[in-house]
Amino acid sequence: METMNSLFVIAPYKYEGLWVFDDPAAGLSKEPFIAGIDTMIDKAVVNIPHAERGFRAIFSAAPFPGSQFKLEWRREEAGGNWYYGDQFKMEGWLCPALFKYFQAAPREIYVKVEPKK
């Protein structure tokens, strides 16, 4: 049985007007958030000073203490997956980079956002 992390951490920031993140261990550089996820991030980080310079996002397929947002899987499209965020009353698309973290698209993704220390 393959063991996988249950909690992941990325540090999104704004680049050329888009929310992006780098994860050298996963082979990702300036990987963009688009198609609604960018708008969800805008709303999620409204109380984080200078979030555009970078903030910490912790995420998991399982609930964890301190998680603030839950995204619910809706459907697959174009190699990625659409998720609905009830707090935001909208859907957003996560690109195939999702599979760098999960073997299959999780039914739910729990997220906590916080300032970088």
N, CA, C and O atoms as a DFTB+ gen file, in Angstrom:
468 C
 N C O
     1  1       0.840      -1.191       0.000
     2  2       0.000       0.000       0.000
     3  2       0.877       1.244       0.000
     4  3       1.814       1.357       0.790
     5  1       0.567       2.162      -0.882
     6  2       1.349       3.395      -0.995
     7  2       0.941       4.359       0.111
     8  3      -0.246       4.582       0.350
     9  1       1.936       4.924       0.781
    10  2       1.610       5.927       1.803
    11  2       1.717       7.306       1.171
    12  3       2.646       7.590       0.415
    13  1       0.765       8.143       1.489
    14  2       0.760       9.496       0.954
    15  2       0.528      10.459       2.104
    16  3      -0.106      10.118       3.103
    17  1       1.048      11.659       1.946
    18  2       0.765      12.686       2.934
    19  2      -0.732      12.883       3.040
    20  3      -1.460      12.740       2.057
    21  1      -1.189      13.213       4.243
    22  2      -2.604      13.541       4.351
    23  2      -2.795      15.053       4.337
    24  3      -3.874      15.538       3.998
    25  1      -1.744      15.809       4.707
    26  2      -1.787      17.276       4.644
    27  2      -0.726      17.756       3.668
    28  3       0.409      17.279       3.679
    29  1      -1.105      18.696       2.835
    30  2      -0.177      19.298       1.875
    31  2      -0.136      20.796       2.109
    32  3      -1.110      21.386       2.576
    33  1       1.002      21.415       1.782
    34  2       1.152      22.856       1.960
    35  2       1.713      23.458       0.676
    36  3       2.706      22.975       0.132
    37  1       1.066      24.515       0.204
    38  2       1.590      25.304      -0.906
    39  2       1.533      26.768      -0.493
    40  3       0.869      27.123       0.480
    41  1       2.232      27.610      -1.237
    42  2       2.259      29.042      -0.917
    43  2       1.909      29.852      -2.169
    44  3       2.798      30.367      -2.846
    45  1       0.618      29.963      -2.472
    46  2       0.217      30.735      -3.659
    47  2       0.574      32.217      -3.541
    48  3       0.666      32.773      -2.446
    49  1       0.772      32.834      -4.706
    50  2       1.083      34.264      -4.795
    51  2       0.610      34.749      -6.153
    52  3       0.287      33.952      -7.034
    53  1       0.572      36.076      -6.314
    54  2       0.130      36.642      -7.594
    55  2       1.324      36.822      -8.526
    56  3       2.372      37.324      -8.118
    57  1       1.157      36.408      -9.778
    58  2       2.161      36.580     -10.819
    59  2       1.426      36.952     -12.094
    60  3       0.545      36.219     -12.544
    61  1       1.784      38.096     -12.683
    62  2       1.120      38.559     -13.903
    63  2      -0.402      38.582     -13.738
    64  3      -1.149      38.286     -14.671
    65  1      -0.844      38.944     -12.521
    66  2      -2.271      39.074     -12.266
    67  2      -3.003      37.780     -11.967
    68  3      -4.214      37.794     -11.748
    69  1      -2.283      36.648     -11.953
    70  2      -2.903      35.355     -11.663
    71  2      -2.384      34.794     -10.349
    72  3      -1.234      35.027      -9.976
    73  1      -3.236      34.053      -9.651
    74  2      -2.767      33.273      -8.504
    75  2      -2.022      32.063      -9.050
    76  3      -2.558      31.320      -9.874
    77  1      -0.796      31.862      -8.598
    78  2       0.028      30.734      -9.012
    79  2       0.713      30.147      -7.782
    80  3       0.694      30.743      -6.705
    81  1       1.315      28.976      -7.953
    82  2       2.145      28.429      -6.877
    83  2       3.277      27.623      -7.486
    84  3       3.191      27.146      -8.618
    85  1       4.330      27.487      -6.715
    86  2       5.491      26.684      -7.094
    87  2       5.562      25.487      -6.148
    88  3       5.313      25.619      -4.950
    89  1       5.894      24.348      -6.679
    90  2       6.165      23.173      -5.853
    91  2       7.229      22.356      -6.571
    92  3       6.916      21.417      -7.303
    93  1       8.511      22.729      -6.352
    94  2       9.601      22.043      -7.050
    95  2       9.568      20.521      -6.863
    96  3       9.916      19.782      -7.784
    97  1       9.157      20.051      -5.695
    98  2       9.119      18.608      -5.442
    99  2       8.111      17.919      -6.361
   100  3       8.266      16.742      -6.687
   101  1       7.077      18.656      -6.777
   102  2       6.057      18.092      -7.669
   103  2       6.309      18.487      -9.123
   104  3       5.529      18.144     -10.011
   105  1       7.414      19.215      -9.360
   106  2       7.741      19.631     -10.715
   107  2       6.867      20.768     -11.228
   108  3       6.681      20.914     -12.437
   109  1       6.330      21.575     -10.315
   110  2       5.433      22.669     -10.708
   111  2       6.082      24.026     -10.468
   112  3       6.677      24.266      -9.417
   113  1       5.961      24.903     -11.448
   114  2       6.470      26.267     -11.330
   115  2       5.440      27.227     -11.904
   116  3       5.007      27.076     -13.047
   117  1       5.052      28.209     -11.111
   118  2       4.042      29.188     -11.512
   119  2       2.792      28.504     -12.076
   120  3       2.231      28.940     -13.081
   121  1       2.370      27.434     -11.415
   122  2       1.158      26.701     -11.805
   123  2      -0.048      27.579     -11.476
   124  3      -0.257      27.923     -10.312
   125  1      -0.851      27.949     -12.488
   126  2      -1.929      28.900     -12.227
   127  2      -3.215      28.260     -11.702
   128  3      -3.541      27.112     -12.003
   129  1      -3.922      29.049     -10.909
   130  2      -5.293      28.733     -10.512
   131  2      -6.194      29.558     -11.423
   132  3      -6.042      30.777     -11.505
   133  1      -7.136      28.904     -12.111
   134  2      -7.998      29.605     -13.060
   135  2      -9.446      29.136     -12.878
   136  3      -9.745      28.356     -11.974
   137  1     -10.323      29.614     -13.731
   138  2     -11.691      29.100     -13.878
   139  2     -12.451      29.019     -12.555
   140  3     -13.025      27.982     -12.224
   141  1     -12.452      30.112     -11.807
   142  2     -13.232      30.164     -10.575
   143  2     -12.433      29.941      -9.318
   144  3     -12.715      30.562      -8.293
   145  1     -11.438      29.069      -9.364
   146  2     -10.613      28.852      -8.171
   147  2      -9.894      30.161      -7.809
   148  3      -9.719      30.470      -6.631
   149  1      -9.480      30.924      -8.823
   150  2      -8.827      32.215      -8.570
   151  2      -9.752      33.155      -7.801
   152  3      -9.308      33.849      -6.887
   153  1     -11.027      33.181      -8.162
   154  2     -11.997      34.033      -7.465
   155  2     -12.220      33.538      -6.038
   156  3     -12.342      34.342      -5.115
   157  1     -12.273      32.216      -5.853
   158  2     -12.411      31.664      -4.497
   159  2     -11.222      32.085      -3.641
   160  3     -11.393      32.435      -2.473
   161  1     -10.013      32.054      -4.216
   162  2      -8.826      32.470      -3.463
   163  2      -8.946      33.937      -3.075
   164  3      -8.682      34.301      -1.929
   165  1      -9.348      34.790      -4.033
   166  2      -9.542      36.209      -3.714
   167  2     -10.415      36.374      -2.477
   168  3     -10.099      37.166      -1.589
   169  1     -11.509      35.630      -2.420
   170  2     -12.453      35.742      -1.302
   171  2     -11.884      35.133      -0.023
   172  3     -12.102      35.660       1.068
   173  1     -11.153      34.018      -0.158
   174  2     -10.634      33.308       1.019
   175  2      -9.544      34.100       1.739
   176  3      -9.386      33.979       2.954
   177  1      -8.791      34.911       0.988
   178  2      -7.628      35.593       1.592
   179  2      -7.891      37.070       1.870
   180  3      -6.959      37.830       2.135
   181  1      -9.155      37.478       1.810
   182  2      -9.484      38.897       1.966
   183  2      -8.950      39.485       3.281
   184  3      -8.660      40.680       3.344
   185  1      -8.819      38.666       4.322
   186  2      -8.327      39.162       5.612
   187  2      -6.852      38.872       5.866
   188  3      -6.366      39.058       6.981
   189  1      -6.137      38.417       4.836
   190  2      -4.696      38.159       4.974
   191  2      -3.951      39.331       4.341
   192  3      -4.022      39.536       3.129
   193  1      -3.234      40.103       5.167
   194  2      -2.504      41.257       4.613
   195  2      -1.479      40.825       3.567
   196  3      -0.737      39.865       3.775
   197  1      -1.444      41.537       2.447
   198  2      -0.458      41.307       1.384
   199  2      -0.459      39.867       0.879
   200  3       0.592      39.326       0.536
   201  1      -1.633      39.248       0.833
   202  2      -1.740      37.851       0.376
   203  2      -1.146      37.681      -1.016
   204  3      -0.634      36.613      -1.352
   205  1      -1.214      38.745      -1.832
   206  2      -0.698      38.639      -3.205
   207  2       0.805      38.353      -3.223
   208  3       1.325      37.861      -4.224
   209  1       1.501      38.655      -2.135
   210  2       2.941      38.362      -2.032
   211  2       3.189      36.928      -1.587
   212  3       4.327      36.459      -1.567
   213  1       2.120      36.243      -1.235
   214  2       2.245      34.845      -0.814
   215  2       1.541      34.592       0.501
   216  3       1.657      35.375       1.443
   217  1       0.818      33.503       0.556
   218  2       0.176      33.047       1.789
   219  2       0.302      31.534       1.808
   220  3       0.665      30.913       0.809
   221  1      -0.001      30.953       2.951
   222  2       0.102      29.507       3.081
   223  2      -1.283      28.888       2.922
   224  3      -2.249      29.348       3.530
   225  1      -1.372      27.846       2.105
   226  2      -2.604      27.084       1.951
   227  2      -2.315      25.640       2.324
   228  3      -1.474      24.984       1.709
   229  1      -3.016      25.155       3.330
   230  2      -2.880      23.769       3.772
   231  2      -4.136      23.048       3.285
   232  3      -5.247      23.547       3.469
   233  1      -3.969      21.877       2.665
   234  2      -5.143      21.187       2.141
   235  2      -5.032      19.689       2.314
   236  3      -3.942      19.128       2.426
   237  1      -6.201      19.054       2.332
   238  2      -6.282      17.619       2.570
   239  2      -7.603      17.092       2.023
   240  3      -8.564      17.844       1.862
   241  1      -7.642      15.798       1.742
   242  2      -8.898      15.157       1.345
   243  2      -9.728      14.791       2.568
   244  3     -10.870      14.350       2.432
   245  1      -9.167      14.969       3.759
   246  2      -9.877      14.649       4.998
   247  2      -9.981      15.904       5.854
   248  3      -9.097      16.759       5.803
   249  1     -11.042      16.028       6.634
   250  2     -11.151      17.179       7.534
   251  2      -9.962      17.209       8.493
   252  3      -9.457      16.164       8.903
   253  1      -9.523      18.413       8.845
   254  2      -8.444      18.546       9.822
   255  2      -8.721      19.770      10.683
   256  3      -9.426      20.681      10.250
   257  1      -8.169      19.805      11.911
   258  2      -8.418      20.931      12.804
   259  2      -7.972      22.241      12.164
   260  3      -6.853      22.344      11.660
   261  1      -8.836      23.223      12.185
   262  2      -8.496      24.534      11.650
   263  2      -8.878      24.731      10.191
   264  3      -8.764      25.844       9.675
   265  1      -9.330      23.675       9.509
   266  2      -9.712      23.876       8.109
   267  2     -10.900      24.834       8.058
   268  3     -11.804      24.779       8.892
   269  1     -10.872      25.718       7.052
   270  2     -11.868      26.791       6.958
   271  2     -12.840      26.595       5.810
   272  3     -13.969      27.083       5.867
   273  1     -12.420      25.890       4.771
   274  2     -13.216      25.765       3.559
   275  2     -13.285      24.311       3.130
   276  3     -12.343      23.542       3.320
   277  1     -14.421      23.951       2.547
   278  2     -14.576      22.608       1.998
   279  2     -15.009      22.750       0.544
   280  3     -15.963      23.463       0.234
   281  1     -14.297      22.062      -0.336
   282  2     -14.661      22.018      -1.750
   283  2     -15.212      20.628      -2.039
   284  3     -14.616      19.627      -1.643
   285  1     -16.350      20.564      -2.731
   286  2     -17.007      19.297      -3.023
   287  2     -16.910      18.997      -4.515
   288  3     -17.229      19.843      -5.350
   289  1     -16.464      17.779      -4.840
   290  2     -16.294      17.366      -6.227
   291  2     -17.615      17.403      -6.966
   292  3     -18.646      16.989      -6.436
   293  1     -17.580      17.902      -8.198
   294  2     -18.788      17.944      -9.042
   295  2     -18.644      17.084     -10.296
   296  3     -19.496      16.234     -10.557
   297  1     -17.576      17.288     -11.080
   298  2     -17.435      16.548     -12.330
   299  2     -16.023      16.724     -12.881
   300  3     -15.288      17.630     -12.487
   301  1     -15.669      15.834     -13.803
   302  2     -14.376      15.887     -14.487
   303  2     -14.592      16.647     -15.796
   304  3     -15.634      16.526     -16.439
   305  1     -13.582      17.433     -16.174
   306  2     -13.616      18.088     -17.483
   307  2     -12.204      18.466     -17.886
   308  3     -11.440      19.014     -17.091
   309  1     -11.867      18.165     -19.137
   310  2     -10.592      18.577     -19.727
   311  2      -9.393      18.136     -18.889
   312  3      -8.409      18.867     -18.771
   313  1      -9.476      16.955     -18.317
   314  2      -8.364      16.418     -17.534
   315  2      -8.317      16.921     -16.103
   316  3      -7.577      16.383     -15.281
   317  1      -9.101      17.949     -15.796
   318  2      -9.167      18.488     -14.436
   319  2     -10.514      18.165     -13.817
   320  3     -11.278      17.355     -14.342
   321  1     -10.795      18.807     -12.695
   322  2     -12.023      18.517     -11.964
   323  2     -12.649      19.791     -11.420
   324  3     -11.959      20.683     -10.927
   325  1     -13.975      19.857     -11.521
   326  2     -14.739      20.978     -10.978
   327  2     -15.123      20.676      -9.537
   328  3     -15.562      19.574      -9.209
   329  1     -14.947      21.683      -8.683
   330  2     -15.323      21.596      -7.273
   331  2     -16.234      22.766      -6.931
   332  3     -16.091      23.867      -7.465
   333  1     -17.175      22.501      -6.026
   334  2     -18.099      23.528      -5.564
   335  2     -17.725      23.926      -4.147
   336  3     -17.538      23.070      -3.283
   337  1     -17.616      25.236      -3.910
   338  2     -17.356      25.761      -2.577
   339  2     -18.617      26.418      -2.051
   340  3     -18.988      27.500      -2.506
   341  1     -19.278      25.780      -1.102
   342  2     -20.538      26.306      -0.581
   343  2     -20.365      27.695       0.033
   344  3     -21.246      28.547      -0.088
   345  1     -19.209      27.922       0.702
   346  2     -18.969      29.230       1.323
   347  2     -18.936      30.336       0.269
   348  3     -19.263      31.489       0.551
   349  1     -18.537      29.969      -0.944
   350  2     -18.389      30.947      -2.020
   351  2     -19.572      30.919      -2.982
   352  3     -19.707      31.798      -3.834
   353  1     -20.441      29.895      -2.843
   354  2     -21.597      29.718      -3.729
   355  2     -21.171      29.700      -5.192
   356  3     -21.818      30.310      -6.042
   357  1     -20.080      28.998      -5.478
   358  2     -19.583      28.928      -6.852
   359  2     -18.720      27.696      -7.053
   360  3     -18.291      27.047      -6.100
   361  1     -18.477      27.392      -8.329
   362  2     -17.604      26.290      -8.706
   363  2     -16.270      26.822      -9.203
   364  3     -16.161      27.954      -9.675
   365  1     -15.264      25.972      -9.083
   366  2     -13.953      26.282      -9.636
   367  2     -13.319      25.010     -10.160
   368  3     -13.604      23.911      -9.683
   369  1     -12.452      25.177     -11.153
   370  2     -11.815      24.039     -11.819
   371  2     -10.382      23.894     -11.330
   372  3      -9.612      24.855     -11.334
   373  1     -10.032      22.688     -10.910
   374  2      -8.653      22.374     -10.532
   375  2      -8.035      21.555     -11.652
   376  3      -8.578      20.530     -12.062
   377  1      -6.886      22.022     -12.146
   378  2      -6.233      21.401     -13.295
   379  2      -5.620      20.050     -12.921
   380  3      -5.628      19.672     -11.750
   381  1      -5.087      19.319     -13.909
   382  2      -4.524      17.996     -13.633
   383  2      -3.351      17.996     -12.640
   384  3      -2.931      16.924     -12.205
   385  1      -2.815      19.154     -12.273
   386  2      -1.779      19.191     -11.228
   387  2      -2.317      18.616      -9.916
   388  3      -1.540      18.233      -9.041
   389  1      -3.639      18.554      -9.778
   390  2      -4.262      17.934      -8.606
   391  2      -3.709      16.529      -8.381
   392  3      -3.581      16.079      -7.242
   393  1      -3.377      15.832      -9.488
   394  2      -2.918      14.449      -9.388
   395  2      -1.457      14.329      -8.958
   396  3      -0.942      13.222      -8.803
   397  1      -0.792      15.463      -8.767
   398  2       0.538      15.445      -8.137
   399  2       0.384      15.191      -6.632
   400  3       1.333      14.800      -5.953
   401  1      -0.843      15.425      -6.126
   402  2      -1.100      15.316      -4.689
   403  2      -2.039      14.162      -4.340
   404  3      -1.953      13.599      -3.249
   405  1      -2.923      13.814      -5.251
   406  2      -3.899      12.761      -5.001
   407  2      -3.903      11.789      -6.175
   408  3      -3.789      12.207      -7.327
   409  1      -4.032      10.492      -5.889
   410  2      -4.080       9.489      -6.961
   411  2      -5.342       9.647      -7.792
   412  3      -5.319       9.444      -9.006
   413  1      -6.428      10.002      -7.150
   414  2      -7.704      10.244      -7.824
   415  2      -8.291      11.525      -7.245
   416  3      -7.946      11.925      -6.134
   417  1      -9.171      12.160      -7.995
   418  2      -9.793      13.391      -7.508
   419  2     -10.583      13.093      -6.233
   420  3     -11.517      12.291      -6.255
   421  1     -10.215      13.733      -5.128
   422  2     -10.949      13.469      -3.884
   423  2     -12.385      14.005      -3.971
   424  3     -12.652      14.986      -4.665
   425  1     -13.279      13.357      -3.272
   426  2     -14.669      13.803      -3.214
   427  2     -14.780      15.151      -2.512
   428  3     -15.647      15.963      -2.836
   429  1     -13.899      15.379      -1.552
   430  2     -13.885      16.638      -0.819
   431  2     -12.444      17.067      -0.619
   432  3     -11.550      16.235      -0.461
   433  1     -12.227      18.373      -0.627
   434  2     -10.917      18.932      -0.308
   435  2     -11.138      19.990       0.766
   436  3     -11.935      20.912       0.595
   437  1     -10.423      19.841       1.866
   438  2     -10.509      20.787       2.985
   439  2      -9.296      21.696       2.922
   440  3      -8.186      21.248       2.637
   441  1      -9.519      22.990       3.193
   442  2      -8.461      23.982       3.014
   443  2      -8.408      24.943       4.187
   444  3      -9.437      25.346       4.730
   445  1      -7.191      25.301       4.568
   446  2      -6.958      26.370       5.541
   447  2      -6.013      27.352       4.893
   448  3      -5.004      26.946       4.317
   449  1      -6.314      28.640       4.973
   450  2      -5.404      29.666       4.464
   451  2      -4.918      30.504       5.633
   452  3      -5.679      30.792       6.557
   453  1      -3.655      30.895       5.594
   454  2      -3.074      31.691       6.670
   455  2      -1.879      32.476       6.145
   456  3      -1.296      32.124       5.119
   457  1      -1.519      33.539       6.854
   458  2      -0.334      34.294       6.423
   459  2       0.910      33.431       6.492
   460  3       1.015      32.529       7.324
   461  1       1.867      33.724       5.591
   462  2       3.170      33.068       5.701
   463  2       3.851      33.629       6.929
   464  3       3.752      34.823       7.213
   465  1       4.536      32.779       7.650
   466  2       5.218      33.221       8.884
   467  2       6.512      33.936       8.536
   468  3       7.230      34.382       9.431
